[in-house]
Each structure stands twice: as structure tokens, then as C-alpha cells.
Amino acid sequence: MIQQLVRKNIRNLVPYSSARDEFKGNDAVFLDANENPFGKLNRYPDPYQRELKFLLSEEKNIPENNIFIGNGSDEVIDLTLRIFCEPQQDKILICPPTYGMYEVSADINNIKTIKVPLTDDFQLDIPTVLERIKTEPVKVVFLCSPNNPTGNSLNDIDVLLEKFNGIVVVDEAYIDFSERQSYLRKIKDYPNLIVSQTFSKAWGLAGARVGLAYATEEIIAVFNRVKPPYNISQLNQQAAIETLKNKPEFKQNLTTILSERKRLADELQQLDFIQKIYATDANFILVKIPDATEVYQQLVCQRIITRNRSSVISDCIRITIGTPEENDLLINELKKHS
């Protein structure tokens, strides 16, 4: 089924063969890749990030052949579109408000986007989604859960996986902050499922740009054929490897963020000008404020930068959970407004 979803030119693609594809090993005199023989970063990185995938396989309890590593999750999004969607012919479906790069990447690849808004409680409008995928040439559905910018986890994803014959991408960038189980455990059940994760959020490596895709071996093999040969630098691979090996620090930071999320929500609840604090499974809180733009500008003047999301959700500010000290500065400044 999956090969039928892949674009014909991608199925017929003869991938680029790098020097590191043709010889695998470390103990050798390398005169094959036109590299400079001098320097500390003079050699091309492992094109398949084998050491990093080995550690991820142990961490996630998933085979290495089910793992793809991209230059940030944005590369995962872009490759998904290039592999499965024919420009000016196929379409994607998203459920706004959601992560903006799905639509931007589709626009770049000349693929139309169908939008089925979330319900008033930020859940999937399943009947409408099912109707649209029946009547439109939808090839890929992008779902962000926990969702950005709303923060909540989505229900009924399994319904789409079972009833949609195309690709379903479940973007789990914020899954480490949630008590819900990851969809990684369902890759064996749904051959059309791609689970996207990242090192940018809970693992604290936003500056390194290391994104992840988990899927069937068949899908991952196509990703590896299409990706640039050296898409993850040696520096970024090493940063992710070192982070995975430092699990105690990861757990400590995660515990602090979750504790601060609750404390910040409790403090915001005491401010009478805040209309609503939305439930969140992410490392941010969405807050509804009647004069959101004014409050946002007030915070900017004090060099406290939040995200004004009023353009996508009326009168809302999205607040990322900072350090305890940063959160104190935010709370104190908001109390002045009150």
C-alpha cells in the first residue's frame, strides 16, 4: 500500500551514493571523499547517524530501521510532502489552529492545504475531516498532539488512522511533557503512520536542529533515499548523543518544567484580568486575556517576550515555561497590570 502512495518519480529515484555509502568503517586511510586531511571536523559525518540511532533505539524501544533523523522536524515535514504529494495535484489536510509549518511547507512544494478547524474545545472535528478526505485528493493529514498553540492532546486519532488510506503524521514535539502515551507503540498497527518528535523541546537542543521520524521500515527506507546525504552535521549528532547519555539531567529539567508549569498556572489563576487558562500537555500555557495585545506589549517593554497568538486564537497569549526566576519576573510584571 505504501509504495502506491509514494510519487512515481520518487519510486524510480536512483539516490545519490556518497563516499560513506560505499565504504563503512573508521580505521582506514580515507582518500575517497575529497576531504581536507587536516582538522578536527574535516571528515563528513555518518550519513545515517548510526550511533545516535542505536541510542534512540534503546531509549524508545524501537528498532533502528524504524528511525529517521532529520535537520529539525521541519525536514521531516518537507520530505513527507516531497515523497507522497504530487505538486498541483495532491493535497494535505490540517486542523487549525496548529503548527504553521505544515501549510508553509505545502505552499513551498506547490501543494494545496485543506483546513478543517478544531472544535471549540480544540478537538478534531472527525465527521468533517472524514468527509473532506473522501471528497478531496488528500494524501497526508498532519496532526499536532499535544497541539501547538493550544497545548492540549488530540482525541480520536485512531479513527483517522483506520479510515484514511493516506499518510497520517502525528507530530509529538511536546509528548515528553504529557502523561499520554506516544503513538510510537502503534507504528506496527498502522503502516500509514509517521510519528514526528524532536530534540528541540524536552531535550533542550533547539539550537542543534535534530528532528525525528518513526515509521515502518518501508517508509523510513524511502526517507533515507530522498534526504540529502549528510543532513545532520557531526556537531549536531554529537550534541544529541551526549544529551541522550545524560538522562539524569534530562529528567531533572523535565521535572522542573512540569512543576513550574503547575505553579505558573496557579499564579495566573489569581489574576482577575485573565479570562481563561487552557489545559496544557506541553511546555507552554495558552491564556485568554481581553486586552492581549496590550499585555503583550507591556511585557515586551520589560524585555519579557511571550507570543501573541491573537491572530489565530482571539485575545490569547502563549507563555513558554521558563526557569523559576524567569517565571517570577513574568508573574510580578503581570501583577502590575492587574
N, C-alpha and C positions, 0 to 999 in steps of 0.2 A: 504493500500500500504506500509506504513512504516514498519509494522510488518514483511512483506515479505523481506524487506531489512535487517532486524536485523539477525545476525548469530543465527543458531538454538540453540547452547548451551547457548547463552545469553537469548533467548526467554524462555528457560527452567530453567534458573538460579533461585535458591532459595537464595535471597540476605541475607547477614549477618544481624541479628537483634541485635542491640546494646541495652544497658540498657535504653538509652534515646529514643529509638524507642518504648519501651514497656511502659514507663511512661513519660508523658509530663506535665511539671509544675515546679515551682520554690519553692513553700512553702511546703517543706516536709523534713523529715529526710531521707537522701539518704544513704542506706546501700546495694545498689544493684549492683554497678559497680566496687567494689574492689578498690575504690579511697582512697587516704590518707585523713583522716578527717581534717587535718591541712594544712594551707597555703592559699595563695591568688589565686593561679592558680591550685588548687588541683582537681577541677571538670572538667570533659570532656566538651568540647564546644557543643553548639547546632549543631547536625549533619546536619541540614537543614537550618541553618543560617536565621532563621525566621525574626528577627528584621532587618537584613540587606536587605533581600528580600522585606520586607514591604517598606523600604525607597527607594529602587531601583524601585519598582513598581510605587511609586508616582513620582519619578524623570523621569522615562521613559514612564510613562502612559501605562504600560503593566501589565497584571495580574501576580501575584506571581507564579502561576503554569506554567508560560512560561519562568521562570528564573532558570538557573543552575549556581552555583558558584563553581569555580574550584581553585585548587592550582596553580594560574597563568594560562594564556591561553594555556600553554603547556599541562596542564592536559586535557583541553577541546579537544585539537588536539589528544592526546593519547587515550582518551576514545572514541572519534569518530571512530578511527581506530579499536579499540578493539570491539566496538559494531557492526559495519557494515561490516568490511572486514575480510574475511576468509584468514588466512595466507597461502602463497604459491598458492593462487587461485585467489583472487580478486586483483584489482589494484587501485591506486589513480592517479589523473591527476593534475599536477601543471603547471604554466606558468612562467618559469624563465625569467629574474632574479626576485626572490621573496624570501620570508622569508624561511630560511634554515631548520627550524624545521619540516616542513611538510615531507620532504624527510627523515630526520634523524629519526623521529618517525616511519615512514613507514618501514625503514630499521630495526629498533629495533623490530618491530612487524612482520618482515619477509613478508612484503607486497611490491610488485614491484611498482615503480613510473614511470609513463609515463610523458614525458616533451614535452610541446608544447610552444616554446619560444614566448614571446611577440613580436609584430611587432616593426619596427624601432622607432615608436613613443610611444612605451611601452603600446600598447593596445592589447586586446585579438585578436588572430587570430581565429575568430569564425569558418570559414569553416573547418580549420584543426582540431580544437577541436571537432566539431560535427562529423567529420569523424572518429576520434580516439575513441570517446565514442561509436560509432556504431560497430566498429570492434574489440574492446578490452573489457575485463571484468572489466570495470571501475565502481567502487562502489561509490567513493567520489571524488569530484572536490574541490580543495582548491583555493580560490581567495582572494588575499590581496588587499583591496581598502579602503583608499589610500595605495598604494603599497610600500613595503619596499624591496629594497633600492631606488627605482626610485622616490617616493614621489607623483606620480600622481594618480588620481582616475580612475578606470576602467569603460569603457562603455560596453553596451550590456550584462550585467549580466543577465537581464531578459530573454534573448534569451536562455541561458543555463537552467535557472530555468523552462522554459516552454518546452524545448525539451529533457531534460535529466531526466531519470526516477530514477536516483540515488540521493545521498545527495550532496547538494551544500553548502559548508561552505564559508561564506563571512566574512573574518577577518577584522574587523573595529577597530583595535587597535588605529589608528590615526584619527578616524572620528571626534573627537572634534575640530580638527584643520582645518577641511574642511567646506566649505559653502554648500556642498552637503547634502541632506537628508540621514539619516541612512536607511538601509534596514529593520530595526525593524518594520516599518509600513507595510511591505509586508509579515510578517510571516503568517497572516491569508490567504493570497492569494496563498502561496506556501508551502504545507505541507512538502516538501523536503528541506526546507531552514533552515540552522543554522547560526545565526549571532553571531560572537565572538567579544567581547570587553574586556577592561581591565582597572584596576585602575592604571596601571604602568606608563602611559604616561601623559595625561592632568590632571589626579587627583593626580599625584606626589607620588604614593605609590609603586614604583618598588621594594622596599625592603620588602614589605609585601606579595607579591605574591598572588594577588586576581584577578582571571580571570573570565569572564562571558560568558555564552552562552544563547541565546534567541532562542526559537523554539516552535513548537506546544507542547501542554501539553503531547501528546503521546511520543514525543522524550525525553522531559525533564524527564518523569517518568522512562524511560529506563536508562538515565544518573544516576539518583538517585539510581537505583538498583545496578548499576555496580561500582560506586565510592567507595573508602574506607569510612568507617563510619564517621570518624572525619577528613575530608580532609582539613578543614580550622580552624586554631587554634583560640582560643578565642582572643589572642592578635591581630591577623590579622583581625578578624571580627570587633573588636572594632575600629581598626585604620580606616577601611573603613567606619564604621558607623559615626565616628567623622568627617571624611572628607566630607561625604555627608551632614552632618548638617552644615558645614561651607561653604555654597555656595558663599558668598561674596569673600572669599579668592580664591576660585577656579576661579571665573570669573575674578578677578584682575590678577591672574597669567596667565590665558589664554590670556587676552588682551595684557599683556606684551610680551608674547611669539610671538603672531601674529605680534605685532608692531616690535619686534626685527627681526623677520623673513624677513619682508619687508626691514628694514634698512640694515640688513646684505646682502641681495640680491643686494640692490642698491650699497653698498660699493664694493662688489665683482665685480660688473659690470664695475667698474672703473679700474680694474686691467688688464693690457693688456695681461698678460700671460694666463689668463683664457679663454678657448675656448668657453665654453658654461655653462650656469646656467639653469638647468632644472626646469620647473614649478613644484611647490610642493603644496600639500594639507596637508602636515604633519608637524612635528616639527623639520624637518631637510631639508637641501638643498643638492642636488647632483650636483657636479661641475666637469666639464671635464677639465683636465689640461694635457698638453703634457708630462710633467715630474712629474706625480702624485706621484710616489713613492719617488722621491727626495724631493718634497714639504712636503709630509707626514713625512719623517724622519727629515726634518728641524724643523717641528712643534714639533715633539716628543722631540728633543733636548732641546726645550724651555718648555718642560712639558705641551704642548698643544696637547691633544690627540683627533684626528679625526679618521675616519675609512677609511682605504684604500680599496676601492671596485674594484680595477683594475682587480682582479681575476675573477670577474663576469661581470663587465662593463668596457671596456677598458679605461684606463687613467682617472679613476674617484675617487674622494674623497667624502665621505658623511660627512657633517658637521651638528651636532646637534645644535639647537638654545640654547645658554646658557643665563646667566644673561647679562645685558648690559655691566657690567665690563668684564666678560669673553669674550664677543664678541669683545670688544675693543682690548683686548690683541691679539686675533686672527687676527683681521684686521691689527693691527700695525705690527705684525710679517710677514704677507703676503705682506705687502707693502715693506718690506725689500727685499723680493725675487724679487719683480717687479723691 
